[in-house]
Every structure is written in C-alpha cells, then in structure tokens.
Amino acid sequence: MPFPVKTSDLLKATSREEAELLAKLDLKTLPNHVAIIMDGNGRWAERRHLPRIAGHRAGVKAAREVIETCARLKLPCLTLYAFSLENWRRPRAEVDFLMRLLREYLKRELPTIHKNNIRMLFIGRSAELPEGVRKDIADAMRETSRNTGMKLIVALNYGGRAELADAFNAMLDHVRTNGLSAFQADEQSISDHLYTAGLPDPDLLVRTSGEMRVSNFLLWQIAYAEIYVTEALWPDFSRARLLEALVSFQKRERRYGGLGAARVARSQRAASSRRG
C-alpha cells in the first residue's frame, strides 16, 4: 500500500503562515473545481498612485502563482474570470492593453503550462475577440489538448446570461434541425449545451476585493458552490490567501439542500432517545 501523500510534499512553505495553513490542509477533501473572480487590479494600482495597467500586470503575477499552486495540489479544474462581456465598456486603451497582455502571457507562459501537463480551455464568445487573440487561444488549446493534468479554464469575453442564451439557442437549433417536436429540456440537457459541458461544476467560488456579488459569472454552474470572499485585491492574492480559502472550504459541511451528516446523526440520536 502506498504511503499517503502529504501537502508539504507537493508544496514547500515559504513563510510561517504558509506552513501553518499547509498543516491544516487535507488533500483528500480538496475541491474538484475552483472558480475565481479576479477583482481589484485597478484599485491596487490607484492605492499606489500607479496607472491601472500596472495593476493588470501585477494581476498576471498573482494568476501565475495561483495556477502553479493549484496544479501542484493536483486540483482537477481551475477557472479564472479574465474578461467579461461588460469589460468592453472600459476605455479603449485599457481594453487594448488587456488583449495585448493576454497574448503576451500566452506567448511567455504556454511552454511552462504545457510542460506541467496543464490543459488550457477558454469559455466565452470567442468569435467577438480580435483575430490575433482568437488565433492565440486556439493555438493554446490545440497545443495542450492531450495534457492530462489540471484543466485551466479562462473565461474570456464571458457572461453568465449570455452563456445561458447561447445554450438555449443551441438547443432550439438542435430541435429544429432534427424535428424533435416532443423535446423537453431538463437540467442535464441544459448543462450539455453550456460552454462548460463535460466539466464539473465549481465546488468553491472565490471573489477577491471584498465585493459581495457574483458579477454574471457561471450563474448556472455555481448553484451549490461554496462562496469565499476575501478583502485582498487580486494582485495581493498570494499562495497563502489561496490556501486560506481552501482551508475555509474544508471546514464547511456541504448539504445540497439536505440536513448534512452531522444533523442527520443528531436527529437519529434524538429520535432514538425519545423511543428509549
């Protein structure tokens, strides 16, 4: 029988805080899918009297650390909310910079991502992205398509309501094409037409910057996700903050609308006591 793998064997602590958090982490109960709303780049820059683009560059460094940590922990799926449909409302110069930054990131980091057996996927309305970006994300998905490690899903030009609309239209096209007059949609058929078809729903949704909203992100998929909000701005979301979120997740009892094991046990004891 193989010896159990300890968290410290996968990650080496770089601070006392990390060591304490790693000691609390149980590899057997890690989430299958972590989704992160990366928020606060602009505020991070403003607090330092820097241009907003400095915050976006700092955010890329945080993303790199989070991706590496999740891959080392062997999490099956990580989804990062990189650019929403609403983000087109930002100044043109900032949007253009974000697109260049994405292409720069893929060019620099893809070899390392591929080497670490990570598979890259992109969700969102990719047809509306600039041609160069479309080519780069297609290349990234093709190059990593046979990798069997963590799936890194990047939500790009993404909106939760748009995803549902696209799913329903795809279902209607299927019905019309095949003449399925008796077709009835159910939860599984809807899930099968989402951008995330074939992926597990997120177990843990992390939001940085302290904002208490989900910002049109994975609206269908996060129905039963545990939500963790941190005041840390995204560029300050270090490995310790990620470990903190995972430790918090492991302390929660997921009941999916039921009573949960602990409450069931208490109810059974109470019923037995009454019968006695």
Secondary structure, DSSP 8 states (H G I E B T S, - for coil): ------HHHH---SSHHHHHHHHH--GGG--SEEEEE---HHHHHHHTT--HHHHHHHHHHHHHHHHHHHHHTT-SEEEEEEEEGGGGGS-HHHHHHHHHHHHHHHHHHHHHHHHTT-EEEEES-GGGS-HHHHHHHHHHHHHTTT--S-EEEEEEEE-HHHHHHHHHHHHHHHHHHHT-TT----HHHHHTTSTTTTS---SEEEE-TT----TT-STTTTTT-EEEE-SS-GGG--HHHHHHHHHHHHTS---TTS--HHHHHHHHHHHHHHH-
